[in-house]
Amino acid sequence: MRKSSVQQKKDNKANNHFEVAVLGGGPAGMMAAGRAAELGAKVILLEKNDSLGKKLLITGKGRCNLTHYEFDRVKFAEKFGKNGRFLYGALERFGVRDTLNFFQSRGLNWQVERGNRVFPREGDAENIVQILLGYLQEGRVMILTGSRVIDINLVQEGTEQFKIRFSGGVVSAQKVIICTGGKSYPQTGSSGDGYSWAENLGHTIIEPTPALNPVETSEGWVQEAQGLTLKNVSLQLYQNGRKCDERFGELLFTHFGISGPIVMDMSKSIDNHLRKGKVKLLLDLKPALEFKQLEERIQRDFQDFRGRMLKNSLAKLLPASLIPVIVKLSGIEGEKKVDYITKPERRQLVHLLKELELTPIRLLGFSWAVITSGGVSLKEVNPDTMASRKIKNLYFAGEILDLDGPSGGYNLQECWSTGYLAGEGAAKSLKRI
Ligand SMILES: Cc1cc2nc3c(=O)[nH]c(=O)nc-3n(C[C@H](O)[C@H](O)[C@H](O)COP(=O)(O)OP(=O)(O)OC[C@H]3O[C@@H](n4cnc5c(N)ncnc54)[C@H](O)[C@@H]3O)c2cc1C
């Protein structure tokens, strides 16, 4: 039977109207859409890429460090600095334990690895994406990939309806959850589109800057050590002769400078200090040994290597690719026999091993930043529901918020927690019309 044109229009309208529209299909968006649908809402998820979770797939080098094994929400939240308190409500509602239960109940075995990082025991990030897709399908979420959202408009002030214009047309929704992420790794789709929508709707955007970012240094010698990972080293940040920050752990040399967990975690602090003036980094290659202990250790090594050249006598102390670097920086001839190394020369070697200087010039920028610092001002978002305090029925979740944590699973947990809460907040406050 053919439908009348009036009926057809009504049907089209019904088909294009959703109770909840989630914009952005990353971890926060998938969790938000899944939770809203689980509570019975009619949900649409719009994603501009051809598939969901493109960035999620590269997390943890493809293995996905899905959370951090820390059940104390205060301890967890303090890793996000002064803004961390905002997360108390979300972590209370859907914390680390809930995340682990969520994935485990859907067939994922997980394990805690070094530094309390949680990874899938078998499988990888693909399994995480598949579990989230299953969650969306369970709730019959309408998923539209290849659908770039262009803008969001209030149909009329006070009508509580949004019109969402996207590359494939227009849909309307009672509630909108913006989950478009930050600006880091734009090649994965996170190009900061949500900031301008939020701004147009009256929100304040704290300037987005790259965080968890590799650092370019001025020393040319880093290229010789390129690819070398140093474990258990300490990195100290100095400005105007004052020690301002310190990290211990793993560092990687690259062709442009330094990277690896301790550099990434310190990068925000390096950036803040660079804005004020010159910064010096001191790398301690032997943090377990005091200066004197290290000098004695070198003396013992040189006894063992009697008659050999300096360049062939540092293998017990340094990885092969760093030996020529340290010898060159010491100013001592590499061919000099260790028997003839003077006390000042030995002290110079100790100094280099304990205080190897690196001069940061800049962070590598959004293209290589793991996360974006800044975003939608937290003052304008209700931490118990993720609802906007400016626009009724608007919600935010994930990296678009002014929240950034260190590496180690903190940032994905922020997405799971805020996404879940936003989905729940939106669905529970629906007016059934
Ligand atoms: C290399 C790398 C490794 C990482 N590893 C880890 C890790 O192991 N553990 C951890 O905790 N964190 C890790 N992170 C951080 C983590 O990936 C982010 O915190 C997380 O992906 C943010 O999720 P999100 O949903 O807020 O945003 P995103 O993941 O950025 O997703 C946003 C989505 O919105 C879509 N979108 C944007 N604009 C539009 C538009 N106009 N229309 C429609 N869709 C749009 C994007 O295409 C994207 O799919 C890593 C990040 C990187 C870059």
PDBQT file of the ligand as one rigid body, heavy atoms in Angstrom, charges set to zero:
ROOT
HETATM    1  C1  LIG A 501      49.367   7.022  19.369  1.00  0.00    +0.000 C 
HETATM    2  C2  LIG A 501      48.420   7.109  20.528  1.00  0.00    +0.000 A 
HETATM    3  C3  LIG A 501      48.447   6.109  21.499  1.00  0.00    +0.000 A 
HETATM    4  C4  LIG A 501      47.603   6.204  22.604  1.00  0.00    +0.000 A 
HETATM    5  N1  LIG A 501      47.621   5.195  23.518  1.00  0.00    +0.000 NA
HETATM    6  C5  LIG A 501      46.820   5.283  24.608  1.00  0.00    +0.000 A 
HETATM    7  C6  LIG A 501      46.786   4.206  25.542  1.00  0.00    +0.000 A 
HETATM    8  O1  LIG A 501      47.379   3.131  25.332  1.00  0.00    +0.000 OA
HETATM    9  N2  LIG A 501      46.013   4.369  26.649  1.00  0.00    +0.000 N 
HETATM   10  C7  LIG A 501      45.285   5.531  26.881  1.00  0.00    +0.000 A 
HETATM   11  O2  LIG A 501      44.647   5.634  27.919  1.00  0.00    +0.000 OA
HETATM   12  N3  LIG A 501      45.231   6.509  25.959  1.00  0.00    +0.000 NA
HETATM   13  C8  LIG A 501      45.978   6.412  24.837  1.00  0.00    +0.000 A 
HETATM   14  N4  LIG A 501      45.917   7.405  23.891  1.00  0.00    +0.000 N 
HETATM   15  C9  LIG A 501      44.942   8.509  24.085  1.00  0.00    +0.000 C 
HETATM   16  C10 LIG A 501      43.546   8.050  23.645  1.00  0.00    +0.000 C 
HETATM   17  O3  LIG A 501      43.618   7.486  22.358  1.00  0.00    +0.000 OA
HETATM   18  C11 LIG A 501      42.568   9.235  23.641  1.00  0.00    +0.000 C 
HETATM   19  O4  LIG A 501      42.496   9.710  24.959  1.00  0.00    +0.000 OA
HETATM   20  C12 LIG A 501      41.180   8.811  23.176  1.00  0.00    +0.000 C 
HETATM   21  O5  LIG A 501      41.194   8.244  21.878  1.00  0.00    +0.000 OA
HETATM   22  C13 LIG A 501      40.217  10.001  23.170  1.00  0.00    +0.000 C 
HETATM   23  O6  LIG A 501      38.943   9.489  22.860  1.00  0.00    +0.000 OA
HETATM   24  P1  LIG A 501      37.749  10.402  22.346  1.00  0.00    +0.000 P 
HETATM   25  O7  LIG A 501      36.634   9.478  22.071  1.00  0.00    +0.000 OA
HETATM   26  O8  LIG A 501      37.532  11.512  23.266  1.00  0.00    +0.000 OA
HETATM   27  O9  LIG A 501      38.288  11.034  21.002  1.00  0.00    +0.000 OA
HETATM   28  P2  LIG A 501      38.869  10.353  19.677  1.00  0.00    +0.000 P 
HETATM   29  O10 LIG A 501      39.432   9.016  19.948  1.00  0.00    +0.000 OA
HETATM   30  O11 LIG A 501      39.770  11.384  19.124  1.00  0.00    +0.000 OA
HETATM   31  O12 LIG A 501      37.596  10.158  18.792  1.00  0.00    +0.000 OA
HETATM   32  C14 LIG A 501      36.895  11.263  18.257  1.00  0.00    +0.000 C 
HETATM   33  C15 LIG A 501      36.151  10.794  17.024  1.00  0.00    +0.000 C 
HETATM   34  O13 LIG A 501      35.337  11.874  16.550  1.00  0.00    +0.000 OA
HETATM   35  C16 LIG A 501      35.390  11.853  15.145  1.00  0.00    +0.000 C 
HETATM   36  N5  LIG A 501      35.080  13.194  14.628  1.00  0.00    +0.000 N 
HETATM   37  C17 LIG A 501      35.825  14.314  14.735  1.00  0.00    +0.000 A 
HETATM   38  N6  LIG A 501      35.229  15.326  14.096  1.00  0.00    +0.000 NA
HETATM   39  C18 LIG A 501      34.090  14.830  13.573  1.00  0.00    +0.000 A 
HETATM   40  C19 LIG A 501      33.066  15.383  12.773  1.00  0.00    +0.000 A 
HETATM   41  N7  LIG A 501      33.100  16.638  12.337  1.00  0.00    +0.000 N 
HETATM   42  N8  LIG A 501      32.037  14.599  12.406  1.00  0.00    +0.000 NA
HETATM   43  C20 LIG A 501      31.990  13.290  12.781  1.00  0.00    +0.000 A 
HETATM   44  N9  LIG A 501      32.945  12.711  13.514  1.00  0.00    +0.000 NA
HETATM   45  C21 LIG A 501      33.976  13.477  13.907  1.00  0.00    +0.000 A 
HETATM   46  C22 LIG A 501      36.812  11.433  14.831  1.00  0.00    +0.000 C 
HETATM   47  O14 LIG A 501      36.939  10.939  13.518  1.00  0.00    +0.000 OA
HETATM   48  C23 LIG A 501      37.086  10.387  15.898  1.00  0.00    +0.000 C 
HETATM   49  O15 LIG A 501      36.773   9.093  15.455  1.00  0.00    +0.000 OA
HETATM   50  C24 LIG A 501      46.724   7.307  22.759  1.00  0.00    +0.000 A 
HETATM   51  C25 LIG A 501      46.691   8.289  21.769  1.00  0.00    +0.000 A 
HETATM   52  C26 LIG A 501      47.519   8.194  20.653  1.00  0.00    +0.000 A 
HETATM   53  C27 LIG A 501      47.470   9.259  19.604  1.00  0.00    +0.000 C 
ENDROOT
TORSDOF 0
